[in-house]
Amino acid sequence: MNAPIFETAIPATSYLHAELAGAHFHDCWLTTLAPHGRTAMEMYLDAVRQTPGWVNALMSLRNSVVALVGLKNLGSLNGLRAGKAAADYRPGDRAGIFKVLRVSDDEVVLGDDDRHLRVQVSVCKVRHEGQDAVAVSTVVHLHGLLGRIYMLPVAPMHKLIVPAVLRRLQRS
């Protein structure tokens, strides 16, 4: 299925909708999916397992550069614990580069805090024009100048990365 992937507002039903106040950056990408019965966590795991190689190369570059200013190495987006089932993830667990913050069948919220920013990502099952869809939302709150500098290259790359990951999810 090659449904369009488009930028939209963060769904009002998403936990992240309430996190928009004061955010420096936020976006949401949505696409319809064939009926599948997967939970939001299963969709997240399917998506990151299929991360394009160029995205992991960018993450590796990011990790090298930010180490110079003392920020943490996040590893790769698809750096998941082998054999761990979606149903076994709980708040506090790591799932790739993020920590699981909230999890339900319809939405998983993941995030990370560093001294320069707080990022939260949601994978939320929604209905769009009568079809099953997934909305991937991101909300970033910055902490000072380092966060602003960090987001200069990250924000435009994010607008390429999320749709590329969603294209892979469409195929799964």
Disulfide bonds with the S-S distance in Angstrom:
none
